[in-house]
Amino acid sequence: MHVFVLQPIGPHRRTLVFLHGRDATALQCAIANQASWDDHRHRGTKIILPNAPLQRDVERLRFCWLRSGKNNPAISDVVEVSNSLFHLIQVEASDIGPLNLCVGGYSQGGMMAIHLGLSMGVGVINGVVALNAWVLPCTLSTMVAKSRQPKLLSFNGDADVCVDPIRAQASYDGLSVARIDHPTRDIKHAIQPSVFRKVISCALAELFPYP
């Protein structure tokens, strides 16, 4: 798996692993949101941007985290990629420590981030940041001890027609985890860099209060 890494500027205090959306790449995510990443690199945050594998979804070959590309994939459609991502996360956690590591993602990347946090991340991930995403049914079926889950921060645009915010809310409602919901007013599925910057700053400030 190709990984694009933005090193912290100054002492390394925390790490964010962020997963891009379908049909994008890690490099595109790095360039489009450079101002946001630089904000946090100057505060000691290392940004890790993995690249989704090129694989066939429902329609064609594309960069995607879910092999089937369906809204309700089977666990077999996420296990290979999630295992690769989790190995990367475990290596980083051994370096920076679980309390200083969070995983985030946008759209399909957000769904995979939730899966990593709730199905695999106990004791390894401090928090999950999900932008315009929902909880996959296969995540619900594979959740580990609920009382020890990482904190989940969800941001869903109320004007999103790709990831319906009502359906997203319903998918979160069944979770017994520490969760903070941030409805994002007048935001469609495609998030502009200026809005992305505000959302990421809000999320990281809640997970890692800056000195």
Buried (B, 14 or more C-beta within 10 A) or exposed (E): EEEBEBEBBEEBBBBBBBBBBBEBBBEBBBEBBBEBBBBBBEBBBBBBBBBBBEBEBEEEEBBBBBBBBEBEBBBEBBBEBBEEBBEBBBEBBEEBEBEBBBBBBBBBBBBBBBBBBBBBBBEBBBBBBBBBBBBBBBBBEBBEEEEEBBBBBBBBBEEBEEBEBEEBBEBBEEBEBEBBEBEBEEBBBEBEEEBBBBBBBBBBEBBBEEE
